[in-house]
Amino acid sequence: MNGTNIVAVVGRLTRDAEMKYTGAGMAIASCAVAVNTSRKDAQGNWTDEANFFDVTIFGKTAENLKPYLVKGKQIAVTGHLKQDRWEKDGQKFSKVSIVADTVELLGGDRHSTEAAPQAMQQSNYAQQYQQQQQAPVQQEFPEDIPFGDTSF
């Protein structure tokens, strides 16, 4: 039985994205996002808490967004969690990161006024949806659609 693994975060980049390439030539961009949240402490006072998440972006999306993924840039990421496990010197380690399906550039950073693409999708679902939306729409309904008894 498969579970559901979906995550969405909105935050600011803590460092510039780093680009690498696989042996097959696929681009991989790595960055980290800080997400600030507020919560009440035991005394009822609001405190701010920062959470940091590593994000991995693959393929053309990584290549296209690399110039815009700079420290301080606000982004929205949707994707899924991936857990990496390894052993070193007999000690086990684990790390959870976000693999991006979509990345949306939100606010401007403090350094750049350059226009950037607003959203990049990893999956083909968004492209298929856009193609369906651009297809000609049938304006008339066929006469043979049965609506059944409409008297109430």
C-alpha positions as CSV (number, residue, x, y, z in Angstrom):
1,M,0.0,0.0,0.0
2,N,1.4,3.4,-1.0
3,G,1.2,6.4,1.3
4,T,0.9,10.0,0.5
5,N,4.0,12.2,0.5
6,I,3.3,15.8,-0.4
7,V,4.9,18.9,1.1
8,A,4.6,22.6,0.4
9,V,6.8,25.3,2.0
10,V,7.1,29.1,1.5
11,G,10.3,30.7,2.7
12,R,13.5,32.5,1.9
13,L,16.7,30.9,0.5
14,T,19.5,30.8,3.0
15,R,22.2,30.5,0.4
16,D,22.7,30.7,-3.4
17,A,21.7,27.5,-5.2
18,E,24.6,25.1,-6.1
19,M,24.5,23.4,-9.5
20,K,25.8,19.9,-10.2
21,Y,25.3,17.6,-13.2
22,T,24.9,13.8,-13.3
23,G,27.0,11.6,-15.5
24,A,24.1,11.7,-18.0
25,G,24.1,15.5,-18.0
26,M,21.0,16.1,-15.9
27,A,21.2,19.3,-13.8
28,I,20.7,19.2,-10.1
29,A,20.3,22.4,-8.1
30,S,20.6,22.3,-4.3
31,C,19.5,25.1,-2.0
32,A,18.0,25.6,1.5
33,V,14.8,27.4,2.5
34,A,14.2,29.0,5.9
35,V,10.5,28.9,7.0
36,N,9.6,31.1,10.0
37,T,6.6,30.2,12.2
38,S,5.2,31.8,15.3
39,R,3.8,29.9,18.2
40,K,2.8,30.6,21.8
41,D,5.1,29.5,24.6
42,A,4.1,28.1,28.0
43,Q,3.6,31.7,29.3
44,G,1.3,32.6,26.4
45,N,3.9,34.8,24.7
46,W,4.4,34.6,20.9
47,T,7.9,33.3,19.8
48,D,9.3,33.0,16.4
49,E,10.9,29.8,15.3
50,A,12.9,29.1,12.2
51,N,13.0,25.8,10.4
52,F,15.5,25.0,7.6
53,F,14.8,22.6,4.8
54,D,17.2,21.4,2.0
55,V,15.6,21.5,-1.4
56,T,16.7,19.6,-4.6
57,I,15.5,20.7,-8.0
58,F,16.2,18.6,-11.1
59,G,16.5,19.0,-14.9
60,K,15.6,22.0,-17.0
61,T,13.8,23.6,-14.0
62,A,17.1,23.7,-12.1
63,E,18.9,25.2,-15.1
64,N,16.3,27.8,-15.8
65,L,15.9,28.9,-12.1
66,K,19.6,28.8,-11.1
67,P,20.2,32.6,-11.8
68,Y,17.2,33.5,-9.6
69,L,17.9,31.2,-6.7
70,V,20.0,33.6,-4.6
71,K,20.2,34.1,-0.9
72,G,17.2,36.0,0.4
73,K,14.9,35.2,-2.5
74,Q,11.4,34.1,-1.3
75,I,10.1,31.0,-3.0
76,A,7.3,28.5,-2.7
77,V,8.2,24.8,-3.2
78,T,5.8,21.9,-3.6
79,G,7.2,18.4,-3.8
80,H,7.8,15.3,-1.8
81,L,10.1,14.3,1.1
82,K,13.1,12.1,0.5
83,Q,15.0,10.4,3.3
84,D,18.7,9.6,2.8
85,R,20.3,7.0,5.1
86,W,24.0,6.2,5.4
87,E,26.5,4.7,7.7
88,K,29.9,6.2,8.6
89,D,32.4,4.7,11.0
90,G,29.7,2.3,12.3
91,Q,27.3,5.2,13.1
92,K,24.0,5.5,11.3
93,F,22.9,8.8,9.9
94,S,19.7,10.1,8.3
95,K,18.6,13.3,6.5
96,V,15.2,14.3,5.2
97,S,15.1,16.8,2.3
98,I,12.5,18.1,-0.2
99,V,12.6,17.1,-3.8
100,A,10.8,19.9,-5.7
101,D,8.0,19.2,-8.2
102,T,7.2,22.9,-8.6
103,V,9.1,26.0,-7.6
104,E,7.5,29.5,-7.6
105,L,9.5,32.7,-7.3
106,L,7.5,35.0,-5.0
107,G,9.2,38.1,-3.6
108,G,12.1,40.0,-5.0
109,D,15.4,39.5,-3.3
110,R,17.3,42.3,-1.8
111,H,19.8,42.5,-4.6
112,S,18.1,42.0,-8.0
113,T,15.4,43.9,-9.9
114,E,15.7,41.6,-12.9
115,A,12.5,40.0,-14.1
116,A,12.3,36.3,-13.4
117,P,9.9,33.5,-14.4
118,Q,7.2,33.2,-11.8
119,A,6.8,29.4,-11.7
120,M,8.6,26.4,-13.0
121,Q,7.1,22.9,-12.9
122,Q,9.1,19.7,-12.8
123,S,6.3,17.5,-13.9
124,N,4.5,17.3,-17.3
125,Y,1.1,17.6,-15.7
126,A,1.1,21.4,-15.8
127,Q,2.1,21.4,-19.4
128,Q,-0.6,18.9,-20.3
129,Y,-3.1,21.0,-18.4
130,Q,-2.1,24.1,-20.3
131,Q,-2.3,22.3,-23.6
132,Q,-5.9,21.1,-22.8
133,Q,-6.8,24.7,-21.8
134,Q,-5.6,26.0,-25.2
135,A,-7.5,23.4,-27.2
136,P,-10.6,24.7,-29.0
137,V,-13.7,24.5,-26.7
138,Q,-16.9,23.2,-28.1
139,Q,-19.4,26.0,-27.8
140,E,-22.6,24.1,-28.4
141,F,-24.0,21.1,-26.6
142,P,-25.0,18.1,-28.6
143,E,-28.8,17.6,-28.8
144,D,-28.7,14.0,-27.7
145,I,-27.5,14.6,-24.1
146,P,-30.1,13.0,-21.8
147,F,-30.9,15.2,-18.9
148,G,-33.7,13.0,-17.5
149,D,-36.8,14.3,-15.7
150,T,-36.2,17.9,-14.7
151,S,-39.7,18.4,-13.1
152,F,-39.5,18.9,-9.4
